[in-house]
Amino acid sequence: MAEDRSSLSGSRSYEELSEYWDTHSLADHWDETSPAEFELDVKSSALYFPVDRLLADKLRAVAASHGVSTETLLNLWLQERVADEARKAG
């Protein structure tokens, strides 16, 4: 654990901490807690697009034959195609 022991349970290991919270409620310690403030950036770096099932099956097979994941192959192919289109337009 990051510190010598947990502040609420007095536990000295993750196992002790787990055992403690299996039999106790945070309601028992509510007056010992303090508010926490933090920010989350929930923007995903992945976007999802529907792909025809038969086309997806073929893509999986080609990716497997190249020894890469379907996502890797699809991203490589899309990068190539977008680069080609950008060259034509530029």
Secondary structure, 3 states (H helix, E strand, C coil): CCCCCCCCCCCCCHHHHHHHHHHCCHHHHHHHCCCCCCCCCCCCCCCCCCCCHHHHHHHHHHHHHHCCCHHHHHHHHHHHHHHHHHHHHC
